Amino acid sequence: MTEQPVLAPSAPRPALGWIELLVGAISYVALQLALFVAVGLLAEGTPSAPVLVGVSATSAFGAVAIALALRVRSPAAVGLVRPTRRGLAVGAGLGVVVWLASRVLIVVYIALTGDRSDPQEALTLFSGPVAAALVIAIGGLLVPLGEELLFRGLAYGVLRRIGRVLAVLVSAAIFALAHGLNVVFAAAFVLGVVNAVLYERTGSIWPPAAAHATFNLISFALVLAVGSQV
């Protein structure tokens, strides 16, 4: 049996509606706020990087689970279907391309605005092998899957109703705004566009998750490499 081509039209998915998108968005914000409050009460001082990425992953997975539990109750509705090996390879390759492009976008952003602030910098402030392993495992693998399920599987899946091109742009903009108006905004937008198109063309959430994970893992690897030289 031959594999389905990576660029084959996506198979029909169980229908998601506006109610799922609304509930998912509210749940995501509510879970993040609740978890950050809980962490703040339990932790002494600034939460560690593994805790921060853990909150991000838990919020995304939780929001998608709550939205799906309403009516659809099918993992396939958010793209949890078996991918092709070629699709995963293309996703990983695109993750590298977007990461390289992001270096240029960051330089341009700083040149135009002078703003070097990056709220996500705290996610790279970890020390010790255990903390590093946790951040890489959670931030490099779980967070990408959770965010792809939320922003591509759920958000883009619903926004397709307004037209695919507009859905790609709007879902990518929401994804970028969720990362803040800072040096990573443009890179997040480009990654959002690429992953929405990849999701549309493959019908599976795993290729965009592979692209997202590759992007994050390269970033963490660079942090570790620079840290080891200090």
Buried (B, 14 or more C-beta within 10 A) or exposed (E): EEEBEBEEEBEEBBEBBEEBBEBBBEBBEBBBEEBBEEBEEEEEEEBBBBBBBBBBBBBBBBBBBBBBEEBBEEBBBBBBBEBBEBBBBBBBEBBEBBBEBBEEBBEEBEEEEEEEEBEBBBBBBBEEEEBBEBBBBBBBBBBBBBBBBBBBBBBBBBBBBEEBEEBBBBBBBBBBEBBBEBBBBBBBBBBBBBBBBBBBBBBBBBBBBBBBBBBBBBBBEEBBEEEEEE
